[in-house]
Amino acid sequence: MQLAFTLTVCAFLIVPVLMSMTAGVTLNYMTGVSGGITTQWVEKVLTDYRGPILLSLQLAIACLACTLLLGIPAAYVLAKRQNAFTRAIEELLVMPVAVPGIATALALIVTYGSSGSFRTSWLFILVGHVLFTLPFMVRSVLAVMSSIDLKTLEEGARSLGANFTQRFFGIILPNCSSGIIAGSLMVVTLSLGEFNMTLLLHTPLTQTLPVGLADTYASLRLEVGSAYTLVFFVIIVPLLIAMQWASNAISQRKRT
Amino acid sequence: MAPVAILFAAFFLLPLAQLVVIGGSGKLGWSAYLAVFTETRYLKSFIATIALSVGVTFFTLIVSGITGVFLERNRFRGRALLTAMLTLPLAFPGVVIGFMVIMLAGRQGLVPDITDLIFGERLVFAYSMAGLCMGYVYFSIPRTILTVMAAAEKLDPRLEEAARSLGAGPFMVVRDVILPALKPAFLAAGAICFATSMGAFGTAFTLATRINVVPMVIYTEFTLQANVAMAAALSFVLGGITWAALAFARSLSGSSVAASG
């Protein structure tokens, strides 16, 4: 009984994914796979929406770089100094995730919307993505940092004459690599799929992959929308699987 | 730490403050915030969104509860795969989830095909409230299932055996033993689910019907009516609600992961 129910829930989540993936390569959705298989829709998407796809990848990588540079030091400070002030900071950092993306986007637009060149550049979207993904990087790294004994490790290194730079890159970073990897995968996945904020932040010249998706769903035939979704899945599903694998690795290490 | 603080102050706190000010600078002045609760159109949309989110939350918790406890209790081949499949849509954007609903219940979808076979009638509900609910449940299950599974892991089977040996039926065991033990996890997962549903935008955007969830109202106020002040006021109230729900979740579990829906 319960197994049947679980399988139904699974089917509910997975069947439409598979349906859209096959629809993206069929000649005509109404006749189904038997009507013939084609790559013409995928090719159409790859030529027509090349810009948005590349921009999304560019955004995701830039976003990852920013969150690594900002997030790891922030997590380090939060892990070292645990007091009311740092807890308040932690609480604040999570706010962009708690507040709906559309509200954050609106706030950014009313503040910086009038500064023309910034508003129309892709950096405007990047700011939104960094705000939204930073908490995931910080939390992920912080979780690992607070599970290892930073203090002992650092004191050991210091007593052997390592300076701060050596300690940070030689001791701290390698020890929380699992958190950094998990956080990085999360940041890239979320940035690639971000829509709520990006819809308001983007301009016709800075269209991203998910915004393009909405565009095809609304105006083009089902096969093209499916093909575009297929392209998106091909990019995002390996990342999601890697993410599950990374979080499993962390929880297994914690158990042993 | 300093760079984070600067970035954060410049690009989040300042804009948020600006949002509050803009909200009070329109035709209505500060009473725009009052209009959120007095103007029928906005109030209705808030009530509809809250009702939708509460309904979706309850339904998701029931589904995730049954599935999560089952997956945690039983070890079998393919269990890891099932768990992986259930959490896979975690980072799908709302637009894609809207499209998944169209795949299932849209004009050329699977559900209409099935009802056509059985009842000879095509049941298309993707573009209605039911379709929206379906989409929201779709993105809520992956967000709640892991929390439920983690809590189910700590359930003590001996308590259930004791209850059974004292004559409790299956229903009573679930009601008096399992549910109370899972309550904190349900509250935390439920709050996350509720907050995500309140702020979700992409799904409603793709299904694009007459459904007026608050994020859609904000979008139309801003883009079509150019009523920035009202959009700001609505955003601020909506943000307050979701933030409060998530703060509640964090106070219970100490951690919350909620990605946009």
Chai-1 contact restraints between the chains, C-beta under 6 A:
chainA,res_idxA,chainB,res_idxB,connection_type,confidence,min_distance_angstrom,max_distance_angstrom,comment,restraint_id
A,Q2,B,F70,contact,1.0,0.0,6.0,A-B,restraint_1
A,F5,B,I66,contact,1.0,0.0,6.0,A-B,restraint_2
A,T6,B,T67,contact,1.0,0.0,6.0,A-B,restraint_3
A,T6,B,F70,contact,1.0,0.0,6.0,A-B,restraint_4
A,V9,B,V63,contact,1.0,0.0,6.0,A-B,restraint_5
A,V9,B,T67,contact,1.0,0.0,6.0,A-B,restraint_6
A,C10,B,L82,contact,1.0,0.0,6.0,A-B,restraint_7
A,C10,B,M85,contact,1.0,0.0,6.0,A-B,restraint_8
A,L13,B,P89,contact,1.0,0.0,6.0,A-B,restraint_9
A,I14,B,M85,contact,1.0,0.0,6.0,A-B,restraint_10
A,P16,B,M100,contact,1.0,0.0,6.0,A-B,restraint_11
A,P16,B,M103,contact,1.0,0.0,6.0,A-B,restraint_12
A,P16,B,L104,contact,1.0,0.0,6.0,A-B,restraint_13
A,M19,B,M103,contact,1.0,0.0,6.0,A-B,restraint_14
A,S20,B,M103,contact,1.0,0.0,6.0,A-B,restraint_15
A,L70,B,P3,contact,1.0,0.0,6.0,A-B,restraint_16
A,L70,B,V4,contact,1.0,0.0,6.0,A-B,restraint_17
A,A74,B,M1,contact,1.0,0.0,6.0,A-B,restraint_18
A,A74,B,V4,contact,1.0,0.0,6.0,A-B,restraint_19
A,V77,B,M1,contact,1.0,0.0,6.0,A-B,restraint_20
A,P96,B,F12,contact,1.0,0.0,6.0,A-B,restraint_21
A,V97,B,A258,contact,1.0,0.0,6.0,A-B,restraint_22
A,A98,B,T242,contact,1.0,0.0,6.0,A-B,restraint_23
A,A98,B,W243,contact,1.0,0.0,6.0,A-B,restraint_24
A,A98,B,L246,contact,1.0,0.0,6.0,A-B,restraint_25
A,V99,B,G239,contact,1.0,0.0,6.0,A-B,restraint_26
A,V99,B,W243,contact,1.0,0.0,6.0,A-B,restraint_27
A,P100,B,G199,contact,1.0,0.0,6.0,A-B,restraint_28
A,P100,B,L238,contact,1.0,0.0,6.0,A-B,restraint_29
A,P100,B,T242,contact,1.0,0.0,6.0,A-B,restraint_30
A,G101,B,S260,contact,1.0,0.0,6.0,A-B,restraint_31
A,I102,B,F201,contact,1.0,0.0,6.0,A-B,restraint_32
A,I102,B,P215,contact,1.0,0.0,6.0,A-B,restraint_33
A,I102,B,I218,contact,1.0,0.0,6.0,A-B,restraint_34
A,A103,B,S235,contact,1.0,0.0,6.0,A-B,restraint_35
A,A103,B,G239,contact,1.0,0.0,6.0,A-B,restraint_36
A,L106,B,A231,contact,1.0,0.0,6.0,A-B,restraint_37
A,L106,B,S235,contact,1.0,0.0,6.0,A-B,restraint_38
A,A107,B,P15,contact,1.0,0.0,6.0,A-B,restraint_39
A,A107,B,L16,contact,1.0,0.0,6.0,A-B,restraint_40
A,A107,B,L19,contact,1.0,0.0,6.0,A-B,restraint_41
A,L108,B,P15,contact,1.0,0.0,6.0,A-B,restraint_42
A,V110,B,Q18,contact,1.0,0.0,6.0,A-B,restraint_43
A,V110,B,I22,contact,1.0,0.0,6.0,A-B,restraint_44
A,T111,B,P15,contact,1.0,0.0,6.0,A-B,restraint_45
A,T111,B,Q18,contact,1.0,0.0,6.0,A-B,restraint_46
A,V127,B,F11,contact,1.0,0.0,6.0,A-B,restraint_47
A,L131,B,F12,contact,1.0,0.0,6.0,A-B,restraint_48
A,T189,B,A91,contact,1.0,0.0,6.0,A-B,restraint_49
A,L190,B,A91,contact,1.0,0.0,6.0,A-B,restraint_50
A,L190,B,A259,contact,1.0,0.0,6.0,A-B,restraint_51
A,G193,B,A91,contact,1.0,0.0,6.0,A-B,restraint_52
A,G193,B,P93,contact,1.0,0.0,6.0,A-B,restraint_53
A,F195,B,P93,contact,1.0,0.0,6.0,A-B,restraint_54
A,F195,B,G94,contact,1.0,0.0,6.0,A-B,restraint_55
A,F195,B,V95,contact,1.0,0.0,6.0,A-B,restraint_56
A,F195,B,G202,contact,1.0,0.0,6.0,A-B,restraint_57
A,N196,B,F201,contact,1.0,0.0,6.0,A-B,restraint_58
A,N196,B,S260,contact,1.0,0.0,6.0,A-B,restraint_59
A,P210,B,P93,contact,1.0,0.0,6.0,A-B,restraint_60
A,P210,B,V95,contact,1.0,0.0,6.0,A-B,restraint_61
A,L213,B,V95,contact,1.0,0.0,6.0,A-B,restraint_62
A,A214,B,V95,contact,1.0,0.0,6.0,A-B,restraint_63
A,Y217,B,F99,contact,1.0,0.0,6.0,A-B,restraint_64
A,Y217,B,T206,contact,1.0,0.0,6.0,A-B,restraint_65
A,T229,B,F99,contact,1.0,0.0,6.0,A-B,restraint_66
A,L240,B,L88,contact,1.0,0.0,6.0,A-B,restraint_67
A,Q244,B,A84,contact,1.0,0.0,6.0,A-B,restraint_68
